[in-house]
Amino acid sequence: KGAPKKKRKDLNKRMKRYSRGEKMKTKPIEDKRLKHTMKRNEKEIHQASESAVRAEILLTEDAGYLEAEGMERTWRFKQKDIAKEVDVRTKDKIFNLDMKFGPYFMDFTREG
């Protein structure tokens, strides 16, 4: 409601992707309880689609990649340098495999 018209128009355009069809016509419904329930459901559906559009920004499903500049080699990138450039969720996944006091052997998979 407080958003500028341009932003609101863009938001409504993106909300069509999450809509669940046409709104239910509640005028012909005579039962007050049913009418109220239908209006409430429509309002919840609208709020859910609006929050889904706003949450699109937070999705980081696109895979990233390293791009070396010039003659630089990607194997020279340090984890500290990468951590400076990634988002907060990815920073939480960083761990250290530095094991002191001798050679250790282990199997490591992405699933854990």
ChimeraX attribute file (.defattr): number of C-alpha atoms within 10 A of each C-alpha:
attribute: neighborCount
match mode: 1-to-1
recipient: residues
	/A:1	5
	/A:2	5
	/A:3	9
	/A:4	8
	/A:5	10
	/A:6	9
	/A:7	10
	/A:8	13
	/A:9	12
	/A:10	10
	/A:11	15
	/A:12	15
	/A:13	11
	/A:14	17
	/A:15	19
	/A:16	13
	/A:17	12
	/A:18	15
	/A:19	15
	/A:20	12
	/A:21	8
	/A:22	7
	/A:23	13
	/A:24	11
	/A:25	10
	/A:26	15
	/A:27	7
	/A:28	7
	/A:29	12
	/A:30	9
	/A:31	9
	/A:32	10
	/A:33	9
	/A:34	12
	/A:35	17
	/A:36	13
	/A:37	12
	/A:38	17
	/A:39	15
	/A:40	12
	/A:41	13
	/A:42	16
	/A:43	12
	/A:44	12
	/A:45	16
	/A:46	17
	/A:47	12
	/A:48	15
	/A:49	19
	/A:50	18
	/A:51	13
	/A:52	15
	/A:53	19
	/A:54	13
	/A:55	10
	/A:56	10
	/A:57	8
	/A:58	8
	/A:59	7
	/A:60	11
	/A:61	6
	/A:62	6
	/A:63	5
	/A:64	8
	/A:65	6
	/A:66	10
	/A:67	9
	/A:68	12
	/A:69	8
	/A:70	6
	/A:71	6
	/A:72	10
	/A:73	11
	/A:74	11
	/A:75	8
	/A:76	8
	/A:77	12
	/A:78	9
	/A:79	11
	/A:80	10
	/A:81	9
	/A:82	13
	/A:83	15
	/A:84	10
	/A:85	10
	/A:86	11
	/A:87	10
	/A:88	10
	/A:89	9
	/A:90	12
	/A:91	14
	/A:92	9
	/A:93	8
	/A:94	12
	/A:95	8
	/A:96	6
	/A:97	6
	/A:98	5
	/A:99	8
	/A:100	7
	/A:101	5
	/A:102	5
	/A:103	6
	/A:104	7
	/A:105	5
	/A:106	5
	/A:107	5
	/A:108	7
	/A:109	6
	/A:110	4
	/A:111	4
	/A:112	5
